[in-house]
Each structure stands twice: as C-alpha cells, then as structure tokens.
C-alpha cells in the first residue's frame, strides 16, 4: 500500500461535515447526563479526540482537506461502535446528530485504509520526554489528536494547533510537565473540558489536559470532598447527591477545579452558598516555577487576594477540597412571574436579604423558554406566548425548603408551585400553541394573564388544556427521538426544578440556535434602576450591531447587597459575517461595561475575576473598599 498525506474533499459527506463544523464545544458528550452512558470508545481513552466532540473536529478538518489519515485517526475511527449514544446527547442539547458524523468518519477512514497505509508521524524528542513522565499512552503529537485541541467557537480565537498534548495523572506528573516546559522554553495551556470557548485553552506549545485526574473522596464528618482536576461538575454533584449532599457547581461538563479558577463558580445556589473562596477549604497548585504549594500553607502565594487586572493563573490547580452542603428533605420550588425586570429584581433581592431560599434566580423569557422546550421551534413559539400573550417577561425561580417557599409565596404577587411547573414542562407543546394563553387573556379583567396562570383555580384549566405527559412532550419532536424522550421524561428528576438546577443539564440548550457569548457582570442591588439601565445598554449594543441577544439571569448574593447578572448574545460561528458583527459587538460591550464601572466601581466585569476564582468574594465584590 502507498501512503497518502491528504484526503480528497469529495470523499467527505456534506451533511455530516456541516454538522461537524457547528459543534459548540460544550463537552456535554463527555458526561453521562442522560443516563445513556458515554461513548464506549472514550471510557478509557481520555483524549478529546475519542469523544464525539473530538470526532466532530476531526471530520471538520477532513472536510477542509487539513488532515491526513494518521495512526491515531485509524484507531479513533475503528474504536467507534456506532452505538449512537452521542446522537441522543447531542440532539437533546442542540438538535444535532453527532452519530451521523461518527458514522461518516468511520466509513471515510476505513474506506481509505483499504488501499492506503496511515501517514507515519515523526517522533518529537519533547514528546518522548513527556512520555517518561506520564507513560507512553498519554503524550502525543499525532495531528488527529492535536486537531481536537486546536479550535473553539469563539469569534476572537483562531485555529491553533499545539505541538503536543499531555495528560497527567497526578500532581507529581503535572510538576514534571511544567519543569520540562520551563527547560524547553515551551508555552503551555491548561485544559479542563474546554468549555470556556473563548480561546483560553489553545496553545501553539503544549496543551495539558487534566482529564485523567479523577480523585473524588468524601470526608462526610468534615462536610467536604477532595476533588481532582479531572472531575466534572456533573460527576461531583452526582456523587454528592448519592450521599445526601449538594455542592455549589456550575456548568455540568466543566471540570470543577478549572471552573473555580476561571470564574469562582456561580449558580442560583450562590444566593446561599456564595462563590469563589466561599466553598474552598484548601487546594493544591503547581506554580509556573514548577513548585507545588497548598492554598492553606502560611508561606504559599496569596491566591485569595484580588486585583482588578487581567492576571495570569497562579498555577495549575491539581485538586481542591471543597464544602458539601446539606439537602433538606422537603426541598421544592416556586416560580414567581413578573411583567417587568425591576420588580422581579427587587423581589429576588428582598428574599436574599431575609435569608429566604436556598437558590434564587431572575430568569428572562429567553432562558425560560429555551430550558422548557425540547426543540428550537417550540422555544420560539413559547417566547412569544410568555412575552406577548401572557406578559410574563421575567420569572423568579425560588428553591428551598417548605418554610422558605411559604415565605416566598407570601411575599409574591402570584406564584407557580412545583406541580404547575411539572405540567408546564410535560405540556409544553400545547403551552406553545397559545390556546391556554388565549383563554387566560379572555379571563383577564383587572388581573394580568400571568397572574391568572398562577391562581389556584387555574390548575384544572392548565391540566385540561395542556394534557401534560411524557407522551405529549415526545409527540412534538423528531420521530427518531420520540421513544427516547418519552422514556427520559418518565424519570421524576426531569420535571423536578430542584434537581434540574442542581445538575444544570438544560443550561447548554442556550447554545442550541448558535454559539453563545455570555457577558457576566457583578452589580449592586441598592440601585435597581442602574441594573435596568445596564440591561437596556446591552440590548442597544446588540441592536446596533445586528446581533441577537437577550437578558439571561440575575442571582442575588451576599444577603441581597450584590448580584451576578448574565446577558447573552448569539451567533453562527461558521458565518464570517456574523463573526464580524459579534467581534464589533464585543468591543462595544467592553467599552459600555467599563463606562458603567467608572460610574460605579461596584459594577465589575467577570473578565477581571478570570484566573482569580480562588479569591475571597469580598475582595472583588467590594474591591473599591480595599483601596482605602
């Protein structure tokens, strides 16, 4: 057989190639968030290239004629069992079918190998040094592996092929890798699951993938858990849940230690559990000088401090000891609808100031519609129903025990209990057709339609019109996924607002219609008008640049003094025109946020918290006071 270094593009299937290019890189295929299991080929092969996300990048590269058939690519293609687990996972989040890409890749590579040998890869002496540290399997310069670490959907990043990828299994191995990088003068980037999607985990030198570092040990008597750098938030939360605890986690696919470093971690539960160092007992780092230190050591670098500046990482966090929180047996949820942003934020602030609720969040109509809906089409109709027909533009979701929820209902103009929320989820196809909203509008009188939706007397009407059931929900989707969705939604946790917010498996749906650019800002809650003004300023920037965007959420923290606000913009990252518009919108947004921050220094863009996530939250929430 003769070698062939490039693959003719005509052999690549157009449909799968288009799907592959649209991969959002949210890494949800790397966790078992639906109970389907993960890709069998990836269970013991921790390189991204063995996961569906990696196969997407590989096939996209093949479609551009940018990748040959290498030994690793042959192994990756042959390892695929065509089980189609990836299609269920990918479709649930994005409505894309990753299995079609996996099948096309397997057929393409195996067809090529019938008449050609794989392209041999020249050895790299640096890779050989790394292999002596981590073992022969866990360092590579094969382009089929490298391409899976070379891209993300950010409009600000460009494809950056690393020289090599190394997967350490311990702190000692990380220390050895950093030592070699120092000796060889090599730049490196530390990768969690790559979900930051802003170019932060790309490097022309070495990518250090921490996926093998899976330590997970609970110390229940001391209310904490030891978490290795390769443990995802979902894996951690699942283990905590099994033991009757909860951990303050964020995006489920994010590796927990990396997530702390990047943002400090915030969620609806941050209203009670806090953020950043609030949940950290201790942590282990390898410094850029290849020195190992513990956060708690008296002579360690001060990772708990904060400076309003873009700072490098203090080191690679290889493990952390974090707090676990008790879960009350009577936890549930209520949703409180509002027509306007300001009264919704005031209500959420007042709850937090009184210590009511375990988790609190003001959700915009974009968030609520997307989370509830199994498809983009239903979400679009539901946005119209919530916003135009019901006037329900904002919803405050309150999670807590029975005493919390009783107080929350007493303070609310109207509220939806867990039973109604379940009916809305399972009856969402009927909810989106507008008939229920129409009936409520006819009954409106002096009470707004959203208030009527919340009234006890509306419960029989809701049940009759929506006819909620797993079968009803599944009837509205692609026939190929109906049986899967029906069985999935027979599980009680899929309609349990507390479970869904603990595990956050629906949040990645925000990127279903395009890559999401999330702008996250800390804001003071003693100036509600300023919060509303910031929301309008975001909307104006998006409109000025022809970018789709909307309010995301606000979670009050620190007893209602401050809040974390997210405002989101969206794009097709494969469309050059949309990329250009988003780049301009991001520049304008940067200037706009800085202007607000100059007027009130308590307005703080999370870009300054990046790499300082182990800081005490007080040091950045009230950084102005620290200068006195």
C-alpha positions in Angstrom: 0.0 0.0 0.0 1.2 3.5 -0.7 1.0 6.5 1.7 -1.4 9.4 1.1 -0.9 12.6 3.0 -4.1 14.4 2.1 -7.7 13.2 1.6 -9.8 14.4 -1.3 -12.6 16.6 0.0 -15.0 15.0 -2.4 -14.9 11.9 -0.2 -16.3 13.8 2.7 -20.1 13.9 3.1 -21.5 17.4 3.0 -24.3 16.9 5.6 -22.1 15.5 8.4 -19.3 18.0 7.5 -21.8 20.8 8.1 -22.9 19.3 11.4 -19.2 18.8 12.5 -18.4 22.5 11.8 -21.3 23.5 14.1 -20.1 21.7 17.2 -20.4 24.1 20.1 -17.6 22.5 22.2 -19.8 22.5 25.3 -18.4 19.0 26.1 -21.8 17.6 27.2 -20.9 14.4 25.4 -18.1 13.8 28.0 -20.6 13.3 30.9 -23.4 10.8 31.4 -26.1 13.5 31.9 -29.0 11.5 30.5 -28.2 8.1 31.9 -27.3 6.7 28.5 -23.7 6.2 29.4 -20.9 7.9 27.4 -19.2 6.9 24.2 -17.7 3.5 24.9 -14.5 4.3 23.0 -13.8 7.2 25.3 -14.2 5.5 28.7 -10.6 4.6 28.9 -9.2 6.8 26.2 -9.2 10.3 27.8 -8.1 12.3 24.7 -10.8 14.6 23.5 -10.4 13.0 20.0 -12.1 9.8 21.2 -15.2 11.7 22.3 -17.9 12.8 19.9 -16.7 16.4 20.2 -13.3 15.4 19.0 -14.7 13.3 16.1 -16.6 16.4 15.1 -13.4 18.5 14.9 -11.6 15.7 13.1 -14.3 15.4 10.5 -14.5 19.1 10.0 -10.7 19.1 9.4 -11.0 16.3 6.9 -13.7 18.3 5.1 -11.2 21.2 4.7 -8.5 18.8 3.5 -6.5 19.8 6.5 -5.8 16.3 8.0 -4.4 13.1 6.7 -5.2 9.6 7.9 -2.7 9.1 10.8 -2.2 6.1 13.1 -4.2 7.8 15.8 -7.0 8.6 13.4 -7.2 5.0 12.3 -7.5 3.9 16.0 -10.1 6.6 16.7 -12.3 5.6 13.7 -12.1 1.9 14.4 -12.9 2.4 18.1 -16.4 3.8 17.3 -19.1 1.2 17.9 -21.8 3.2 16.1 -23.9 2.9 19.3 -25.5 6.3 18.6 -25.3 7.4 22.3 -23.8 10.6 21.1 -26.8 11.4 18.9 -29.1 11.2 21.9 -26.9 13.5 23.9 -26.2 16.0 21.1 -29.8 16.1 19.9 -31.1 16.8 23.5 -28.9 19.9 23.7 -28.5 21.2 20.1 -30.9 19.1 17.9 -27.8 17.9 16.0 -27.0 14.3 15.4 -23.3 13.6 16.3 -23.8 9.9 15.4 -24.1 10.8 11.7 -20.6 12.4 11.9 -19.2 9.4 13.7 -20.6 7.1 11.1 -19.3 9.2 8.2 -15.9 9.4 9.8 -15.6 5.7 10.4 -16.7 4.9 6.8 -14.3 7.5 5.4 -11.3 6.3 7.3 -11.9 2.6 6.9 -12.5 3.1 3.1 -9.2 4.9 2.9 -7.3 2.3 4.8 -8.4 -0.4 2.4 -5.9 0.9 -0.1 -3.6 3.2 1.9 -1.4 3.0 5.0 -1.8 5.6 7.7 0.6 8.6 7.4 3.5 7.9 9.9 4.2 10.6 12.5 7.8 11.7 13.0 8.9 11.4 16.7 9.3 14.6 18.7 12.0 14.5 21.4 9.9 16.7 23.7 7.0 14.2 23.5 9.4 11.4 24.3 10.4 13.3 27.5 6.8 13.8 28.4 6.1 10.0 27.9 8.7 9.2 30.6 6.6 11.3 33.0 3.1 10.3 32.2 3.5 7.0 30.3 3.7 6.2 26.6 -0.1 6.4 26.0 -0.6 9.9 27.5 1.6 12.2 25.4 1.2 12.7 21.7 2.0 14.8 18.6 -0.3 12.9 16.3 -2.3 15.5 14.3 -5.6 13.6 14.7 -5.3 14.1 18.5 -4.0 17.7 18.2 -6.8 18.9 16.0 -9.3 18.2 18.8 -7.4 20.7 20.9 -6.9 23.4 18.2 -10.3 25.1 18.0 -13.3 26.6 19.8 -16.3 28.6 18.5 -15.2 31.9 19.9 -15.3 34.8 17.4 -12.0 36.0 18.9 -9.9 32.8 18.6 -8.2 31.2 15.6 -7.2 27.6 15.0 -4.1 27.0 17.0 -2.5 23.5 16.5 -0.5 22.6 19.6 2.9 21.0 19.3 1.7 18.2 21.6 -0.9 17.2 24.2 -0.1 15.6 27.5 -2.5 14.0 30.0 -1.0 13.9 33.5 -2.5 11.6 36.2 -1.2 13.2 39.3 0.2 16.4 40.9 3.8 15.0 40.6 3.2 14.4 36.9 2.0 18.0 36.4 5.0 19.2 38.2 7.2 17.2 35.8 5.5 18.5 32.8 5.8 22.1 33.9 9.5 21.5 34.6 10.1 20.2 31.0 8.2 23.2 29.6 10.4 25.6 31.5 13.6 23.8 30.4 12.5 23.7 26.8 11.0 27.2 26.7 7.6 25.9 25.8 4.4 27.8 26.3 1.5 25.7 27.7 -2.2 25.9 28.3 -4.1 24.0 30.9 -7.3 22.5 29.7 -10.3 21.4 31.7 -13.1 20.2 29.4 -12.5 23.2 27.1 -16.0 24.6 27.7 -14.7 28.2 28.2 -14.9 28.5 24.4 -13.1 31.9 24.4 -9.7 30.7 23.1 -8.3 30.4 26.6 -7.3 26.7 26.3 -5.5 27.0 23.0 -1.7 27.0 22.7 0.9 26.6 20.0 3.1 24.8 22.5 1.8 22.2 25.0 -1.9 21.5 26.0 -2.1 19.9 29.4 -5.4 18.0 29.6 -6.2 17.1 33.2 -9.0 14.6 32.3 -7.2 11.6 34.0 -7.0 13.3 37.4 -10.2 11.7 38.8 -9.7 11.7 42.6 -13.1 12.0 44.3 -13.1 11.3 48.1 -15.7 12.5 50.6 -15.0 13.4 54.2 -18.5 13.5 55.4 -17.6 14.1 59.1 -15.9 17.3 58.0 -18.5 18.3 55.4 -16.1 18.4 52.5 -14.9 16.4 49.4 -11.5 16.1 47.8 -11.9 16.8 44.0 -9.2 16.0 41.4 -8.7 18.3 38.5 -10.3 15.8 36.1 -13.6 15.6 37.9 -16.5 17.3 36.1 -19.2 19.3 38.0 -21.8 16.7 37.0 -19.7 13.8 38.3 -19.1 15.7 41.6 -22.8 16.7 42.0 -23.9 13.1 41.3 -21.6 11.7 43.9 -22.7 14.3 46.4 -26.4 13.7 45.6 -26.0 10.0 46.3 -24.7 10.8 49.8 -27.5 13.4 50.5 -25.3 16.5 49.9 -25.1 19.3 47.3 -22.0 21.1 46.1 -22.1 24.6 44.6 -21.4 23.7 40.9 -22.0 25.4 37.6 -21.9 24.1 34.1 -22.2 20.3 34.4 -19.5 19.4 31.8 -16.9 21.9 33.3 -14.1 20.3 35.2 -14.7 21.6 38.7 -11.2 22.8 39.7 -10.8 24.6 36.4 -14.2 26.2 36.8 -13.2 27.6 40.2 -10.1 29.1 38.7 -11.9 30.6 35.8 -14.9 32.2 37.5 -15.1 31.2 41.1 -18.3 29.3 40.2 -21.8 30.9 40.5 -25.2 29.4 40.2 -28.7 30.0 41.6 -27.4 28.4 44.8 -24.8 31.1 45.2 -27.5 33.2 46.8 -26.9 30.9 49.8 -23.6 29.1 49.2 -21.7 32.1 47.9 -19.0 32.0 45.2 -15.2 31.8 44.8 -13.3 31.0 48.1 -16.6 30.7 50.0 -16.7 27.0 49.1 -13.0 26.2 49.1 -11.4 24.6 52.2 -8.0 24.0 50.5 -6.4 23.5 47.1 -3.1 22.2 45.6 -1.3 24.0 42.9 1.8 23.6 40.7 3.2 27.1 40.1 4.7 28.3 36.9 8.1 27.7 38.5 7.1 24.0 38.9 6.8 24.3 42.7 3.9 22.5 44.5 2.1 24.5 47.1 -1.1 24.3 49.1 -3.5 27.2 49.4 -3.6 26.8 53.2 0.2 26.9 53.7 1.3 30.0 55.6 4.2 30.6 53.1 2.1 29.9 49.9 1.3 32.6 47.2 -1.8 34.5 48.1 -4.4 33.1 45.8 -7.2 34.5 48.0 -6.4 38.1 47.1 -7.8 40.1 44.1 -6.6 42.8 41.8 -8.8 44.4 39.2 -6.5 43.4 36.4 -6.1 40.7 33.8 -3.8 38.3 35.6 -2.1 35.0 34.8 -3.0 31.9 36.7 -1.2 31.5 40.0 -0.6 27.9 39.0 -2.3 24.7 37.8 -4.9 23.6 40.4 -4.5 19.8 40.6 -7.0 19.2 43.3 -9.3 21.1 45.7 -11.0 20.4 49.0 -14.5 22.0 48.9 -17.5 22.2 51.1 -20.6 20.0 50.8 -24.0 21.3 51.9 -26.9 19.5 53.5 -30.1 19.0 51.4 -33.4 19.4 53.2 -35.9 16.5 52.7 -38.7 18.9 51.9 -37.0 21.0 49.2 -39.1 22.1 46.3 -39.5 25.2 44.0 -41.9 28.0 43.2 -41.8 30.3 40.2 -42.9 33.9 40.6 -43.8 35.6 37.3 -43.3 39.4 36.7 -44.0 41.7 33.8 -41.0 43.9 34.4 -37.4 43.5 35.3 -37.2 46.0 38.2 -40.0 44.4 40.4 -38.6 41.0 39.7 -35.1 42.0 40.9 -36.5 43.8 43.9 -38.4 40.7 44.9 -35.3 38.5 44.5 -33.2 40.9 46.4 -35.6 41.1 49.3 -35.8 37.3 49.5 -32.0 37.1 49.7 -31.7 39.9 52.2 -34.1 38.0 54.5 -32.3 34.7 54.1 -35.2 33.1 52.3 -34.5 30.3 49.8 -31.5 28.0 49.0 -31.4 29.2 45.4 -32.8 32.3 43.7 -32.7 33.4 40.1 -34.4 36.0 38.0 -34.8 34.3 34.6 -35.5 36.1 31.3 -38.0 34.8 28.8 -35.2 33.6 26.6 -33.8 31.4 29.3 -37.2 30.0 30.5 -38.4 29.2 27.0 -35.2 27.5 25.9 -34.9 25.4 29.1 -38.5 24.2 28.9 -38.5 23.4 25.2 -37.2 20.2 23.6 -36.8 22.0 20.2 -35.9 25.4 18.8 -39.2 25.7 17.1 -41.2 25.2 20.3 -38.9 27.6 22.2 -39.5 30.3 19.6 -43.3 30.0 19.9 -43.0 29.8 23.7 -41.1 33.1 23.9 -44.0 34.7 22.1 -46.5 33.1 24.4 -44.7 34.1 27.6 -43.7 37.6 26.4 -46.6 38.8 24.2 -49.6 36.7 25.2 -49.0 36.3 29.0 -46.9 39.4 29.6 -44.6 37.1 31.7 -41.3 38.6 30.7 -39.4 37.6 33.9 -39.7 34.7 36.3 -38.1 34.5 39.7 -37.3 30.8 40.5 -37.0 30.1 44.2 -35.6 26.9 45.5 -35.8 26.0 49.2 -37.5 24.0 52.0 -41.2 24.3 52.9 -40.6 27.2 55.2 -38.7 29.1 52.5 -41.3 28.5 49.9 -44.2 29.5 52.2 -42.5 32.8 52.9 -41.7 33.3 49.2 -45.3 32.8 48.3 -46.4 35.3 51.0 -44.1 37.9 49.5 -45.1 37.2 45.9 -47.9 38.8 43.8 -48.5 35.3 42.4 -46.6 32.1 42.2 -46.5 28.7 40.4 -45.9 25.7 42.5 -43.9 22.6 41.6 -47.0 20.7 40.3 -47.7 23.5 37.8 -44.1 23.7 36.8 -44.2 19.9 36.1 -47.3 20.4 34.0 -45.7 23.2 32.0 -42.7 21.1 31.2 -44.6 18.0 30.1 -47.3 20.0 28.4 -45.0 22.5 26.6 -46.1 21.6 23.1 -49.7 22.7 24.0 -48.5 25.6 26.0 -46.6 26.9 23.0 -49.6 26.8 20.7 -51.1 29.7 22.6 -54.5 28.3 23.4 -54.1 28.4 27.2 -52.7 31.9 27.0 -55.7 32.9 24.9 -58.2 31.5 27.4 -56.4 33.3 30.2 -56.4 36.6 28.2 -60.1 36.3 27.8 -60.5 36.0 31.5 -58.0 38.7 32.3 -60.1 41.6 33.6 -58.1 43.6 36.0 -55.6 40.9 36.7 -52.8 40.2 34.1 -52.8 36.9 32.4 -49.6 35.7 34.1 -51.3 36.3 37.5 -54.3 34.2 36.4 -51.9 31.4 35.3 -50.6 31.5 38.9 -54.0 31.3 40.6 -55.1 28.0 42.3 -58.4 28.0 40.3 -56.3 27.8 37.0 -54.8 24.5 37.9 -57.6 22.3 36.4 -57.7 24.5 33.3 -53.9 24.1 32.9 -54.1 20.3 33.2 -57.1 20.1 30.8 -55.6 22.3 28.1 -52.0 21.2 28.3 -52.7 17.4 28.8 -49.2 17.1 30.3 -47.4 13.7 30.0 -44.2 12.3 28.7 -46.1 11.1 25.6 -47.4 14.7 25.0 -43.9 16.1 25.2 -42.4 13.4 22.9 -45.1 13.8 20.3 -43.7 17.2 19.2 -40.2 16.0 18.3 -38.4 14.2 15.6 -39.9 10.7 15.3 -36.5 9.1 15.7 -36.2 10.5 19.2 -39.8 10.2 20.5 -39.3 6.9 22.3 -36.1 8.1 23.8 -37.6 11.4 25.1 -40.7 9.7 26.4 -38.7 7.2 28.5 -36.4 10.0 29.7 -39.2 12.2 30.9 -40.8 9.4 32.8 -38.0 9.9 35.3 -39.2 12.2 38.0 -36.0 14.3 38.2 -36.6 15.6 34.6 -39.5 17.6 35.9 -38.0 18.5 39.3 -36.8 22.1 39.3 -34.5 21.5 42.2 -32.8 18.6 40.6 -32.6 20.4 37.2 -30.9 23.4 38.9 -28.6 21.2 40.9 -27.3 19.4 37.9 -28.0 22.2 35.3 -28.3 19.8 32.3 -30.5 22.2 30.4 -28.3 25.2 30.5 -26.3 24.2 27.4 -29.5 24.5 25.4 -28.8 28.2 25.4 -26.4 27.4 22.6 -28.9 25.4 20.6 -29.5 28.1 18.0 -25.9 29.3 17.8 -22.8 29.7 19.9 -23.5 31.8 23.0 -21.3 34.7 24.2 -22.1 35.3 27.9 -21.4 38.7 29.4 -21.3 38.3 33.2 -21.2 41.3 35.5 -21.4 41.8 39.2 -23.9 44.6 40.1 -25.0 46.3 43.3 -28.6 45.9 44.2 -29.1 49.2 46.0 -29.5 50.7 42.6 -32.2 48.7 40.8 -32.6 51.5 38.2 -28.9 51.1 37.3 -29.4 47.3 36.8 -32.3 48.1 34.4 -30.2 50.7 32.6 -27.4 48.2 32.1 -29.9 45.7 30.7 -31.1 48.3 28.2 -27.5 49.2 27.3 -26.7 45.6 26.4 -29.9 45.4 24.3 -28.8 48.6 22.5 -25.4 47.3 21.7 -26.8 44.1 20.3 -29.3 46.0 18.1 -26.6 48.4 16.9 -24.5 45.6 15.6 -27.3 43.4 14.3 -26.6 40.6 16.8 -29.3 38.5 18.5 -29.2 38.8 22.3 -31.3 38.9 25.4 -31.2 39.1 29.2 -30.2 35.9 30.8 -30.5 35.8 34.6 -29.7 37.6 37.8 -28.9 35.9 41.1 -28.7 37.9 44.3 -25.7 37.2 46.6 -24.3 38.4 49.9 -27.7 39.0 51.5 -29.1 41.0 48.7 -26.3 43.5 48.5 -24.9 42.4 45.2 -25.9 40.2 42.3 -24.4 38.3 39.4 -26.0 39.3 36.0 -25.7 37.4 32.7 -26.6 38.9 29.4 -26.2 36.7 26.3 -25.5 37.3 22.6 -25.6 34.6 19.9 -24.0 33.9 16.6 -23.4 31.2 13.9 -19.7 30.8 14.5 -19.3 29.4 11.0 -20.7 32.5 9.3 -17.9 35.1 8.6 -20.5 37.9 8.5 -21.9 37.0 11.9 -18.4 36.6 13.3 -17.5 40.1 12.2 -20.7 41.6 13.7 -20.1 39.8 17.0 -16.5 41.0 17.2 -17.7 44.6 16.8 -20.5 44.0 19.4 -18.0 42.5 21.9 -15.7 45.6 21.5 -18.7 47.9 22.1 -19.9 45.9 25.0 -16.5 46.0 26.6 -16.4 49.8 26.4 -20.0 50.0 27.7 -19.3 47.9 30.8 -16.2 49.8 31.6 -18.2 53.0 31.4 -20.7 51.7 33.9 -17.8 50.5 36.1 -16.3 54.0 36.1 -19.6 55.5 37.2 -19.9 52.8 40.0 -16.8 50.7 40.7 -19.0 48.0 42.2 -20.1 47.2 38.7 -17.4 44.5 37.9 -17.0 42.6 34.7 -16.1 39.0 35.4 -13.1 39.2 33.0 -11.2 40.6 36.0 -12.1 37.6 38.1 -10.8 35.2 35.4 -7.8 33.3 36.8 -8.6 34.7 40.3 -11.5 32.4 41.1 -10.0 31.3 44.4 -10.2 34.9 45.7 -12.4 35.8 48.6 -15.6 37.2 47.1 -15.5 40.2 49.3 -12.1 41.2 47.8 -13.7 41.6 44.3 -17.3 42.5 45.2 -16.1 45.4 47.4 -12.7 45.9 45.7 -13.2 49.7 45.9 -13.1 49.5 49.7 -9.8 47.5 49.6 -8.1 50.6 48.1 -8.8 52.7 51.1 
